[in-house]
Amino acid sequence: SQQGEEDPQALSIQEGENATMNCSYKTSINNLQWYRQNSGRGLVHLILIRSNEREKHSGRLRVTLDTSKKSSSLLITASRAADTASYFCATVWDSSYKLIFGSGTRLLVRP
Amino acid sequence: GEEVAQTPKHLVRGEGQKAKLYCAPIKGHSYVFWYQQVLKNEFKFLISFQNENVFDETGMPKERFSAKCLPNSPCSLEIQATKLEDSAVYFCASSPPGGWRNEQFFGPGTRLTVL
């Protein structure tokens, strides 16, 4: 399977704390993207990092990419209850542009 | 439109019946992708289109699944003779010209339940 792995599978934190999720993948990539899925809803794109980038920020989000280790991390700072969702990393690695998803991390932010 | 639209939201079929799902991509987007999500976590790529042409169909179970994207019509994903294991949420996504450089915009999904 081309699926990547994410850890932890589930994460429970208090509002205001930071949340870190990790993603590992198997092949060389063109870019890596992070998506959020609220329960029963579609995916919302959060951030895209290209293979030649090492770090990217967007608001309270910080993504790092280490292509030598084939891994990425997503940091959400100052979490809010509204951040409760599942987070998926997805890679684009070939000319078909299809996304290969990780297994997801379920984040619960307690008020 | 500004969002990817998918219909219907829910679809219930008896085993062996046909199911047809529809997707209207964002106007101006060149690429359409179909994904299957089983058990709320694993996403599986099914097929993609570049405009009305099949771009990558390596994920399609070809015996029973087919898909089209015709000009001036919503894209469609059809499952002939559904099986219990086809129960899943099917997501459509679209992407602007530029291929791998771009994010994909997802629709809200169609939940297919096969009884």
Interface residues (C-beta under 8 A of the other chain):
Chain A: Q3 N30 N31 Q33 Y35 R41 G42 L43 V44 H45 L48 R50 S86 F88 A90 V92 S95 S96 Y97 K98 L99 I100 F101 S103 G104
Chain B: V4 Y31 F33 Y35 K40 N41 E42 F43 F45 S48 F55 D56 T58 G59 F91 A93 S95 G99 W100 R101 N102 E103 Q104 F105 F106 G107 P108 G109
